């Protein structure tokens, strides 16, 4: 499945940056918040969990929420899939590809941005 990831990473950089700028502007306008990758993944994670923002959220819970957003973004790329709910009502995720190769930070960021752009494609 490295082929899938390589195909995804072939997406045109300039086109992706244009789409990412559109997501950033929408998030900043809608939520009056910074639109860094982590901030957007946090918002996606909150949406996925079906709960609102909790101002007193513990650091570990925030990290878990960002990870949830990451899984949701990667789901749009066919890399992860939801397989059910745990006893707390949180999604259980499973990799949809046999393995994900080690990627440079730049390539990881590109993959995340691509997943985020696809996640918001219906809204934008």
N, C-alpha and C positions, 0 to 999 in steps of 0.2 A: 504493500500500500504506500510505500515511499513514492510510487508513481503518482498517486493522487495528490500527495503533498507537493511534489515537484510541479505538477500541473497547476495547482492552486497558486504556487509561488511565481508562476509565469505571468500572472495577472499584471497588466501594465501599471507601473509605479505611479505615473502621472495621473492616470484615471483613478486609481485608488486614493491618491492624496486629495483629488478633487471631491470624491465621494466622502472621504473622511472629514474634509473641511465642512461639508454640508451637515454631517452628523454632529460635529462639534458645535456649529452655529445653532442647530436645532436644540441640542441639549442645553447650551448656555441660555438660549432664549426661553425655553420651556421651564427649566428648573433653576435658573439663575445660579448656576454652579459651574465650576471648572469642568472642562470636558476632556480631561486626561484619559488615557486608556483605562487606568484603574478606576477612576470615577465613573466612567461609562459602564464598565463591567460590574461595579457595585450597584448601579441603577438597574441593570439587567438582572442581577441576582435578586434584588428586592422584588422585582416584577415576577420572577420565576417562583419565588417563595410565597407570593400572594399576600405579602404583608407590607405595611407602610414603613417609612423610615423611623427608626428608633434612635433618638438623639443620644441616649445613654448606652448605646450598644458597646459591648466589650470589644477589645481589639481582636480577639480570636473570632468572635462572631462576624466582625467586619471582614476579616480575611476569608472566612468560610463563605460569606456572601459574594465576595469578589470571585472566589473559585467557582461558585454556582454560576455566576455570570460568564465565566470562562467556558464552562461546560456548555452553556446555552449558545454562546458564540460558535464554539467548535461543532455543535450539533448542526448548525446551518451549513457547515462545510462537509458533513458526513463523517466526522472524526469521532464523535461520541453520540450515544443515544440513551434516552431515558428507558429504564427497564422496570420501574415501579416506584413505590413509595416506602420509606421505612416507617417504623412505629411512631416517629415524631412528625410524620407527614412531609418529610423532606424527600426530594427526588433522589433516587439511586441511579447513578450513571455508570455506563460501561463503554469502554472503548469500542468503536465500531470498525476499527482497523486493527490488524494484528499488532502493529507497533508504530510508534511515532519516532522518527530518527532525531538524534541530537541536532538542534538548529542553532545558528548564531542568534544573538540577541536581536539583530536587525530582521532576520527572517522570522523569528518568533513574533516580533511586533507586527510585521506585515501580515502574518497569518491571523493574529488577533484582530487587526483592523479590518481585514477582509471579512472575518466572521461577524464582527460588529456591524459593518455596513450591510451585510446580508440580513442580519437580525432586524435592522431598522428599515429594510427595503419597503415593507408594506406601509410603514408610517410616513416615510419621506417620499 
